[in-house]
Amino acid sequence: MPIKAAAARAAGELVHRARELRPPRRRKGRILLVVALLLLASAGTGGFVWWKSTTLPDGAAFAVGDRVVMESELQRRMETMRALYGVEAPAGAPERMDDYRRAAAKSYAVAMVLTDKADEMDVSTSDTAARATLDGYISRQFGPGRRGRGGFVTALGNVGASEDDVLAEIKQQLAVSKLFEHITRDVTVSEPELRESFSEFQDRLGVPEQRWLRNIVVDSRERAAELVSRLEDGADFATLAGQYSLDGSTRDTGGVLGLVAKSELEPRYGKAAFGATDGAVYGPVQTQRGWNVGLVDAIKPGAPARYDEVKEQLRTLVKYDEQLSRWQQWLADALQAAEVRYADAYRPDDPLSVPTNVRPSGPPSPRGGRG
């Protein structure tokens, strides 16, 4: 099934539940650690620094100031990130694992720098607040009471993380959320800035075109092409879906995907589905799930955004972008000032860069869409 959420719906194991841990759902509570989640992300523009040549002790990964982080401590953090966010070490080529290890060291080092800044600016988070966040998460994801806690502990055990590790991560996330708010608290957006930005955000704020789609997944291009031919000759789509589709979630309903926007689909599939006319068959098109044949059952036109109707949503988006710009500049300065030293095996190529493609969780989708 080409919808991006399919994998999430199929994930039923407790270990996957542990990946959903987040601070509170309101926007301010969702401002997550910008660089501590750098793992596997490509960085933005880099900088240059003269690194201290002080030799680190054997078994050390890096040091921030006078605090040394040993390889074993870094490994524990990587396990915690796997438990919370599903960040997996890459398999295959040794150079990929080397890049991952260096990115993990940088992630942890930057997290420590940010935690220091939060303490320095007196915006740290209490143990009580972290515990309350964790308790709320356990109740929502695993159920209330002793049974829910038992499920949570089991899930952590499956990935090698401890509850103390999780609490430390939550506390750090909440502290950095406060730090983000503190650094960007005086960002405002004027009326002229808002109007000037409308064209940039107009497509995001409008209602996108949606389509009712059907889909069949098979294991080869040849079988998909055969089904396209039969459908164009008048075969019933629901019958063929029941006979041939490998997608168990839609096979018994005639291949119905439902009403979807283009942004909810894998790019290649979305291009095919939204390039077809009403009532037309499209495909074969390959996705992560296999070879697909689809049908456009109906089209629901979109609607452009109107400034007066989306003004406050627009203000939220523009303000957030300006806050992010302020945050990234502040973060770049903080990294320049910090004394970070890496062991050779853990030194990243870009120790001072602030990534432009990894951001804290932003404001909600303007229309609450699934894309």
C-alpha positions in Angstrom: 0.0 0.0 0.0 1.5 3.3 -1.1 0.2 5.5 1.7 3.1 6.5 4.0 1.2 5.6 7.2 0.8 2.0 6.2 4.0 0.9 8.0 3.0 2.7 11.1 -0.5 1.0 11.1 1.1 -2.4 10.6 3.5 -2.0 13.5 1.9 -3.7 16.5 4.9 -4.7 18.6 5.5 -3.0 21.9 9.0 -2.0 20.9 7.5 0.1 18.1 5.2 1.8 20.6 8.3 3.0 22.5 9.2 5.1 19.4 6.3 7.4 19.8 7.5 9.0 23.1 7.2 12.8 22.8 6.8 15.7 25.2 3.2 17.2 25.4 1.3 17.6 22.2 0.7 21.4 22.3 3.0 23.3 19.9 5.4 24.6 22.5 5.7 21.2 24.0 6.6 19.7 20.6 9.7 21.8 20.1 12.2 19.0 20.1 15.9 19.0 20.2 17.1 20.4 16.9 20.5 18.8 16.7 20.4 16.0 19.2 18.3 14.2 16.6 20.9 14.6 13.9 21.5 10.9 13.6 21.8 9.9 10.0 20.8 13.4 8.8 23.0 15.3 6.3 24.3 18.5 7.7 24.0 22.1 6.4 26.8 24.6 5.8 29.9 23.8 7.8 32.4 25.9 9.7 36.0 25.6 10.7 37.6 25.4 14.1 41.0 24.8 15.5 40.4 21.7 17.7 42.4 21.3 20.9 45.0 18.6 20.6 44.6 17.4 24.2 44.7 13.6 24.1 41.5 11.9 25.3 41.7 8.9 27.6 41.5 5.4 26.1 37.9 4.4 25.4 36.7 8.0 25.2 34.4 9.1 22.3 34.5 12.8 22.9 34.7 15.5 25.6 32.7 18.7 26.2 34.8 21.0 28.3 36.2 19.0 31.1 33.5 16.2 30.8 34.6 13.1 29.0 32.0 10.7 27.4 33.2 7.2 27.1 32.3 4.9 24.3 30.1 2.8 26.6 28.0 5.9 27.6 27.6 6.9 23.9 26.4 3.3 23.1 23.8 3.6 25.9 22.5 6.8 24.4 22.3 5.2 20.9 20.2 2.4 22.4 17.9 5.0 24.0 17.4 6.8 20.7 16.6 3.4 19.1 13.9 2.8 21.8 12.4 6.3 21.5 12.7 7.1 17.9 13.5 3.9 16.0 17.0 5.1 15.0 18.7 2.0 13.8 22.4 1.5 13.1 22.9 1.0 9.3 23.6 -2.5 8.0 26.0 -3.2 5.1 29.0 -1.1 4.2 31.5 -0.3 7.0 31.7 3.3 5.9 28.0 3.8 6.6 28.5 2.5 10.2 31.5 4.8 10.5 29.4 7.8 9.5 26.6 6.8 11.8 29.0 6.5 14.8 30.4 9.9 14.1 27.0 11.4 13.7 25.9 9.8 17.0 28.9 11.3 18.8 28.1 14.8 17.4 24.4 14.4 18.4 25.3 13.6 22.0 27.9 16.4 22.2 25.5 19.0 20.9 22.8 17.8 23.3 25.3 18.3 26.1 26.1 21.8 24.9 22.4 22.7 24.8 21.8 21.2 28.2 24.6 23.4 29.6 23.0 26.4 28.0 19.6 25.5 29.5 21.2 25.3 32.9 23.1 28.5 32.4 20.0 30.4 31.4 17.9 28.8 34.2 15.4 27.1 31.8 16.1 23.5 32.8 13.3 21.0 33.6 12.6 19.3 36.9 12.6 15.5 37.5 9.0 15.9 38.5 8.0 17.3 35.1 9.9 14.6 33.2 8.2 11.9 35.3 4.8 13.4 34.6 5.5 13.4 30.9 6.6 9.8 31.0 3.6 8.7 33.1 1.2 10.3 30.6 2.9 8.6 27.7 2.8 5.2 29.3 -0.9 5.6 30.1 -1.8 6.7 26.5 0.3 4.1 24.7 0.3 1.1 27.0 -2.8 1.6 29.2 -3.2 2.8 32.8 -1.9 1.3 36.0 0.4 -1.6 36.6 -0.4 -3.4 33.3 0.6 -0.4 31.2 3.8 0.1 33.1 4.6 -3.6 32.6 4.1 -3.2 28.9 6.4 -0.2 28.8 9.2 -2.0 30.8 8.9 -5.0 28.4 9.2 -2.7 25.4 12.3 -1.0 26.8 13.9 -4.4 27.6 13.4 -5.5 24.1 15.6 -2.7 22.8 18.2 -2.6 25.6 17.2 0.8 27.2 16.3 1.6 30.8 13.7 3.8 32.3 16.4 6.1 33.7 17.7 6.5 30.2 14.2 7.5 28.9 13.7 9.9 31.8 17.0 11.6 31.1 16.1 12.0 27.5 12.7 13.4 28.3 14.2 15.9 30.7 16.7 17.0 28.1 14.0 17.4 25.5 11.8 19.4 27.7 14.7 21.6 28.8 15.6 22.4 25.2 12.0 23.1 24.4 12.1 25.8 27.1 15.4 27.0 25.7 13.9 27.4 22.3 11.0 29.4 23.7 13.5 31.6 25.7 15.7 32.3 22.7 12.8 33.1 20.4 10.3 34.7 22.8 10.4 38.2 21.3 9.9 37.1 17.6 6.9 38.9 16.2 5.4 39.2 12.7 4.1 42.5 11.4 1.1 42.9 9.1 3.2 43.9 6.1 5.5 40.8 6.7 2.4 38.6 6.9 0.9 39.9 3.6 4.3 39.6 1.9 4.6 36.0 3.0 1.1 34.9 1.8 2.2 33.9 -1.7 4.9 31.6 -0.3 2.5 29.7 2.0 -0.6 29.9 -0.1 -0.4 26.4 -1.5 0.2 24.9 2.0 -2.8 26.8 3.5 -5.2 25.9 0.7 -7.3 22.8 0.6 -5.5 20.3 -1.8 -7.1 18.3 -4.4 -8.1 14.8 -3.1 -8.9 11.6 -4.9 -10.8 8.4 -4.1 -8.4 5.7 -5.3 -8.3 1.9 -5.6 -5.0 -0.1 -5.7 -3.7 -3.5 -6.4 -0.2 -4.6 -5.4 1.6 -7.4 -7.2 5.2 -8.7 -7.2 6.2 -8.1 -10.8 5.9 -5.5 -13.5 4.7 -8.2 -15.9 1.7 -9.1 -13.7 0.9 -5.5 -13.1 0.9 -4.8 -16.9 -1.3 -7.8 -17.5 -3.8 -6.4 -14.9 -3.7 -3.0 -16.6 -4.6 -4.6 -19.9 -7.5 -6.6 -18.4 -8.9 -3.5 -16.6 -8.8 -1.4 -19.8 -10.7 -4.3 -21.5 -13.4 -3.9 -18.9 -12.5 -6.3 -16.1 -13.9 -5.5 -12.6 -11.2 -3.9 -10.4 -12.6 -5.2 -7.1 -12.6 -8.8 -8.5 -9.0 -8.5 -9.6 -8.0 -7.0 -6.3 -9.5 -9.9 -4.4 -7.7 -12.4 -6.6 -4.3 -10.8 -7.0 -3.5 -8.0 -4.6 -0.7 -8.7 -2.0 -2.0 -5.8 0.2 -4.0 -7.6 2.9 -5.4 -4.3 4.2 -7.2 -3.5 1.0 -7.6 -6.8 -0.9 -10.9 -7.7 0.7 -12.4 -4.3 0.1 -11.9 -4.2 -3.6 -8.5 -2.4 -3.3 -10.1 0.8 -1.8 -7.5 3.3 -0.5 -10.1 5.9 0.3 -9.9 9.7 -0.1 -6.2 10.8 -0.2 -4.2 13.9 -1.1 -1.1 13.6 -3.2 1.2 14.5 -0.3 0.0 11.3 1.5 1.4 9.0 -1.2 4.9 8.0 -2.2 6.1 10.5 -4.7 6.2 8.2 -7.7 2.8 6.7 -6.9 1.3 10.2 -6.3 2.5 11.4 -9.6 0.8 8.5 -11.4 -2.4 8.7 -9.4 -2.8 12.4 -9.7 -1.8 12.5 -13.3 -4.6 10.2 -14.4 -8.1 11.4 -15.3 -11.3 10.6 -13.4 -12.2 6.9 -13.9 -8.9 6.0 -15.5 -6.6 3.1 -14.7 -2.9 4.0 -14.0 0.3 2.0 -13.6 2.3 -0.1 -13.5 4.1 2.0 -10.9 6.7 0.6 -8.5 6.8 1.5 -4.8 8.4 0.1 -1.7 5.5 -2.4 -1.4 5.7 -3.8 -4.9 4.2 -3.1 -8.4 1.0 -1.2 -8.3 -2.1 -0.8 -10.5 -4.6 1.9 -9.6 -8.0 3.3 -10.4 -9.3 6.9 -9.9 -12.8 6.4 -8.6 -13.6 10.1 -8.2 -11.9 13.5 -7.8 -12.6 16.1 -5.1 -11.2 19.5 -6.3 -9.1 21.6 -4.0 -9.7 25.2 -3.0 -7.1 28.1 -2.9 -6.4 29.8 0.4 -7.9 33.3 1.0 -5.8 35.7 3.1 -8.6 36.8 5.5 -9.6 33.2 6.2 -6.1 31.8 6.9 -4.4 34.9 8.4 -3.9 33.4 11.8 -2.6 30.1 10.5 -0.3 32.0 8.2 1.0 34.0 11.2 1.8 30.8 13.0 3.8 29.4 10.1 5.7 32.7 9.4 6.5 33.2 13.0 7.7 29.7 13.3 10.1 30.1 10.4 11.5 33.3 11.9 11.9 31.6 15.3 13.7 28.8 13.6 16.1 31.2 11.9 16.8 32.9 15.2 17.3 29.5 16.9 19.7 28.2 14.2 21.9 31.3 14.4 22.0 31.1 18.2 22.8 27.4 18.0 25.7 28.1 15.6 27.1 30.6 18.0 26.8 28.2 20.9 28.6 25.5 19.1 31.4 27.9 18.1 31.9 28.8 21.8 31.8 25.3 23.2 35.0 23.3 23.8 34.3 20.0 22.1 37.0 17.5 21.4 36.5 14.2 19.6 38.5 11.0 19.5 39.7 10.2 16.0 37.2 7.5 15.4 34.3 9.7 16.4 35.2 13.1 14.9 32.6 14.3 12.4 33.5 16.0 9.2 31.4 19.0 10.2 31.6 19.4 14.0 30.2 23.0 13.9 27.5 22.8 11.2 23.9 23.5 12.0 21.7 21.3 9.7 19.1 23.0 7.6 17.1 19.9 6.9 16.5 18.7 10.5 14.1 20.9 12.5 12.2 20.8 15.7 8.6 19.7 15.3 6.8 22.6 13.7 3.2 23.9 14.1 0.3 21.6 13.2 -0.7 21.1 9.6 -2.8 24.1 8.6 -5.9 22.1 7.7 -5.2 19.1 10.0 -4.4 16.9 7.0 -2.7 13.5 7.0 0.1 14.5 4.7 
